[in-house]
Amino acid sequence: QVQLVESGGGLVQPGGSLRLSCAASGSIVRIYAMGWYRQPPGKQRELVAAILNGGSTNYTDSVKGRFTISRDNAKNTVYLQMNSLKPEDTAVYYCNAGVLTTKGPLLSWGQGTQVTVSS
């Protein structure tokens, strides 16, 4: 019913920047919260940042001041600008959205995009 397609991952050197994008499509009536999670190798998935429909945001402590989440409601798209990247930011990054569809509410996930921070 709802598809989330992520893009923008890749290999970057420490201190570099990347911008992730996630576009939602399908039977969408309204998108509530959108967020980014990540799963480092051998670790559990964790919330990185989230943004509500009204624009309020929250971040995990380790990325505050370095990452910025934003969204374009007209395009059903959420972004994650990642600056001053560190090797510990290496993970698969997943987009997530709480969506009201024509058939009811749905929590949808993207397929994930790899971010590798290494020299």
C-alpha positions as a LaTeX table, in Angstrom:
\begin{tabular}{lrrr}
\hline
Residue & $x$ (\AA) & $y$ (\AA) & $z$ (\AA) \\
\hline
Gln1 & 0.00 & 0.00 & 0.00 \\
Val2 & 2.82 & 2.39 & 0.86 \\
Gln3 & 6.34 & 2.29 & $-0.51$ \\
Leu4 & 9.32 & 4.13 & 0.95 \\
Val5 & 12.30 & 4.49 & $-1.37$ \\
Glu6 & 15.59 & 5.67 & 0.10 \\
Ser7 & 18.58 & 7.12 & $-1.69$ \\
Gly8 & 21.81 & 8.93 & $-0.95$ \\
Gly9 & 23.88 & 6.40 & 0.94 \\
Gly10 & 27.48 & 5.58 & 0.11 \\
Leu11 & 31.08 & 5.69 & 1.20 \\
Val12 & 32.44 & 8.88 & 2.73 \\
Gln13 & 35.59 & 9.84 & 4.61 \\
Pro14 & 35.44 & 10.89 & 8.26 \\
Gly15 & 34.37 & 14.52 & 8.52 \\
Gly16 & 32.45 & 14.31 & 5.27 \\
Ser17 & 28.77 & 14.77 & 4.53 \\
Leu18 & 25.92 & 12.81 & 2.99 \\
Arg19 & 22.26 & 13.57 & 2.40 \\
Leu20 & 19.72 & 10.79 & 2.57 \\
Ser21 & 16.31 & 11.06 & 0.96 \\
Cys22 & 13.20 & 8.94 & 1.41 \\
Ala23 & 10.15 & 9.33 & $-0.79$ \\
Ala24 & 6.79 & 7.81 & 0.16 \\
Ser25 & 4.21 & 6.76 & $-2.41$ \\
Gly26 & 1.02 & 4.72 & $-2.54$ \\
Ser27 & $-2.42$ & 4.98 & $-1.00$ \\
Ile28 & $-1.53$ & 7.86 & 1.32 \\
Val29 & $-4.12$ & 10.00 & 3.03 \\
Arg30 & $-1.76$ & 11.61 & 5.50 \\
Ile31 & 1.76 & 11.05 & 6.81 \\
Tyr32 & 2.25 & 11.66 & 10.51 \\
Ala33 & 5.76 & 11.12 & 11.83 \\
Met34 & 8.70 & 10.29 & 9.59 \\
Gly35 & 12.04 & 9.17 & 10.83 \\
Trp36 & 15.40 & 7.61 & 10.22 \\
Tyr37 & 16.72 & 4.57 & 12.02 \\
Arg38 & 20.07 & 2.88 & 11.65 \\
Gln39 & 21.50 & $-0.54$ & 12.34 \\
Pro40 & 25.27 & $-0.78$ & 12.76 \\
Pro41 & 26.92 & $-4.14$ & 12.06 \\
Gly42 & 26.14 & $-6.59$ & 14.83 \\
Lys43 & 23.95 & $-4.14$ & 16.72 \\
Gln44 & 20.27 & $-3.40$ & 17.16 \\
Arg45 & 18.37 & $-0.89$ & 15.10 \\
Glu46 & 18.16 & 2.52 & 16.77 \\
Leu47 & 16.26 & 5.73 & 16.17 \\
Val48 & 18.46 & 8.48 & 14.71 \\
Ala49 & 15.99 & 11.30 & 14.15 \\
Ala50 & 12.27 & 11.88 & 13.74 \\
Ile51 & 10.07 & 14.69 & 12.52 \\
Leu52 & 6.35 & 15.17 & 13.10 \\
Asn53 & 3.87 & 16.53 & 10.61 \\
Gly54 & 4.03 & 19.94 & 12.29 \\
Gly55 & 7.80 & 20.06 & 11.99 \\
Ser56 & 8.96 & 19.29 & 15.53 \\
Thr57 & 12.05 & 17.11 & 15.62 \\
Asn58 & 14.04 & 14.94 & 17.95 \\
Tyr59 & 17.48 & 13.36 & 17.66 \\
Thr60 & 19.48 & 10.73 & 19.40 \\
Asp61 & 22.23 & 12.35 & 21.47 \\
Ser62 & 25.10 & 11.04 & 19.37 \\
Val63 & 24.00 & 12.96 & 16.25 \\
Lys64 & 22.79 & 16.23 & 17.77 \\
Gly65 & 24.51 & 19.18 & 16.14 \\
Arg66 & 25.70 & 17.06 & 13.20 \\
Phe67 & 22.53 & 15.66 & 11.59 \\
Thr68 & 19.45 & 17.55 & 10.47 \\
Ile69 & 16.12 & 15.96 & 9.59 \\
Ser70 & 13.64 & 17.79 & 7.38 \\
Arg71 & 10.61 & 16.96 & 5.29 \\
Asp72 & 8.75 & 18.21 & 2.25 \\
Asn73 & 5.10 & 17.42 & 2.88 \\
Ala74 & 4.12 & 18.28 & $-0.70$ \\
Lys75 & 6.51 & 15.59 & $-1.96$ \\
Asn76 & 5.94 & 13.10 & 0.90 \\
Thr77 & 9.71 & 13.09 & 1.32 \\
Val78 & 11.98 & 13.15 & 4.35 \\
Tyr79 & 15.66 & 14.04 & 4.30 \\
Leu80 & 18.59 & 13.47 & 6.62 \\
Gln81 & 21.54 & 15.80 & 6.20 \\
Met82 & 24.54 & 14.21 & 7.85 \\
Asn83 & 27.62 & 16.35 & 8.49 \\
Ser84 & 30.87 & 15.71 & 10.34 \\
Leu85 & 30.42 & 12.01 & 9.84 \\
Lys86 & 32.31 & 9.60 & 12.07 \\
Pro87 & 33.23 & 5.94 & 11.58 \\
Glu88 & 30.69 & 5.04 & 14.26 \\
Asp89 & 27.94 & 6.42 & 12.02 \\
Thr90 & 28.52 & 3.45 & 9.71 \\
Ala91 & 25.27 & 1.53 & 9.45 \\
Val92 & 22.35 & 0.64 & 7.26 \\
Tyr93 & 19.94 & 3.57 & 7.47 \\
Tyr94 & 16.21 & 2.90 & 7.26 \\
Cys95 & 13.41 & 5.33 & 6.60 \\
Asn96 & 10.20 & 4.95 & 8.60 \\
Ala97 & 6.80 & 6.61 & 8.35 \\
Gly98 & 3.52 & 6.50 & 10.22 \\
Val99 & 0.91 & 6.75 & 7.49 \\
Leu100 & $-2.84$ & 6.97 & 7.32 \\
Thr101 & $-3.78$ & 5.06 & 4.18 \\
Thr102 & $-7.12$ & 4.61 & 2.45 \\
Lys103 & $-7.38$ & 1.30 & 4.33 \\
Gly104 & $-6.29$ & 2.54 & 7.74 \\
Pro105 & $-3.08$ & 3.36 & 9.63 \\
Leu106 & 0.19 & 1.73 & 8.66 \\
Leu107 & 3.78 & 1.80 & 9.85 \\
Ser108 & 5.96 & 1.55 & 6.78 \\
Trp109 & 9.71 & 0.90 & 6.36 \\
Gly110 & 12.13 & 1.48 & 3.54 \\
Gln111 & 14.54 & $-1.14$ & 2.27 \\
Gly112 & 17.60 & 0.52 & 3.81 \\
Thr113 & 20.62 & 2.30 & 2.42 \\
Gln114 & 24.22 & 1.64 & 3.43 \\
Val115 & 26.31 & 4.46 & 4.87 \\
Thr116 & 30.00 & 3.71 & 5.36 \\
Val117 & 32.35 & 6.22 & 6.97 \\
Ser118 & 35.94 & 5.20 & 6.45 \\
Ser119 & 39.26 & 6.57 & 5.29 \\
\hline
\end{tabular}
